[in-house]
């Protein structure tokens, strides 16, 4: 098949989740014999970066002057995201085809309304950006349960006035209407059943009314380090607990670490990898207790740290749609402790019974971290991208005309 993958997250000096999945998927499709091009962002800061993609990379998505300076207005602006969608469509249209499928791994669901219905177009949703402009449904340290668009103004401005509330409400209403229209016109892949159901509940529509599939995130087993390490005998050394992610309120590092008593740190070593706006404060608060903060690490460094750990903790307090960090830890045979939120409970099938342990609060998570014991689980490739390809290719073929199917088969 001739496949065009699209993401505004590539190239980047620090690659995000959607961009990582586009690269991993693209390389797996190339290995399976398909012709794959990647349409990425015109990013001067990463001009020499290809993020490991082994096919042609076209840096044509240009958002210069398209962000509308919403911070200055203190409101989400109704035309900002449609304008960026037009820039995305302009970049796609500029590439010579024809493509058997265009697969978008990005954050602007409005794009689907611009793609002709005759095109075989697929959008994988990695976050809650089809209903929430901040993409996380997380507000003031808590999961946001608001349904009314006017309430979203508080995420654009701490104290919005009437005009700012109206503008933000119009922007959110437009986003949600366009997302629904897009998923009714073109195929959408949600990375968890939680994410699909959350979207349908907010829109007050049945799941059958949109063209949607659920396909969990995947990992590249070729990038995982060897899992030959054996744990030392119980009591012979401190247990190593590892966690990684962006250091901000939604990722839950602060309440988890705050709930771990000093005495427990005498028998365990906690290592945190990641950067973000809360890193300095978290480091100042906990580094003196012996907790290690590595700052930003490359993907290879994160996986190496994970392989060397006894326990992996994913303390996110927002509704993670599908945490790749959980899948990687399960694949490496590590015990995983996480909160019972978002799409995380759906990932238990990727490990052994009892390998992924879920808790209802950060305090329960901290208590379980203190009580956790070393356990050797078998490594596995259940979440490998290669295992996802047959189902994904079936989704691609559903959108092909009878003539195109014959051409692809030939």
C-alpha angles and dihedrals in degrees: 000000000000105000131185114197115196130197135150088208095075131111102031137148088226108032119217128215099267091047092049091053093049091053095045091047093046093052092046091051090049090051088051090057103261127134106243131182124182121215109204145168127290094239116169090190090062100032094137096040126102096169090227098300109150100202135065112306117202114198098200108123104108119188096168108140092002101102096079095215093262091175090066091052094045088223143083106256120224095224099044100085095038087053092052090047089056089052089052092049091048090056093047092048092051093062117088114243160123096203123190088215138002111209117192120202098182149104106257112083090177087078091079092064090061097048111090115251089238091065121093096236128166128185120197111206112213097170143016094275093123090071106018126052092211086051094223108074086222123132135173093349096311140087107269115237096174116129102181115091092219089066089062090071088081090069092056097045132012093226108018120194123221094273093049091049091051094048093048092047091052091049093051093044090051092049093051094045091049093046091054092047090048094052091047091053101039138025117274126196115204115198092222139018086239091061094048094047092046090054093047093047092052092048092044091231133126117253088240090064093070130056095245138150130184115226118164122226118273138211136219106242089196089069095052116100121243113282098212094115113117122205120247121244117288111275096015094106142358115285114247118227117192132193131170139183145093109320103234138114096273093058092061101222094136101055092042095051093041090058095053110095121230092240091061091058089068089070101036140048117218118200123187124193121191147072132235146124095295098047097096094050093044092049092049091050100046112018091085088059090062098260110144121226114194097182119212114358132183119249090256091052092049092051091047091053090047092051090052094050130090097210133026119209123195103189098177113150095190120081101273105206094208118341111215088193088066092050093049093050092048091049090053092051097250126145108248125208117193144146122274094245141117116348096334096101088059090064098067091097091066092068139038121284107284095013094107109051119192130202137187101228143019089250092056089046091053092048090051090049090056092048097042119121132201114269130174112224123182116259113242143182098217092125095044116138089233090064090055098050099083093055093042092049088051088056090050092050093050088068096049122100119238089257093051092048090055091049092049092047090051 
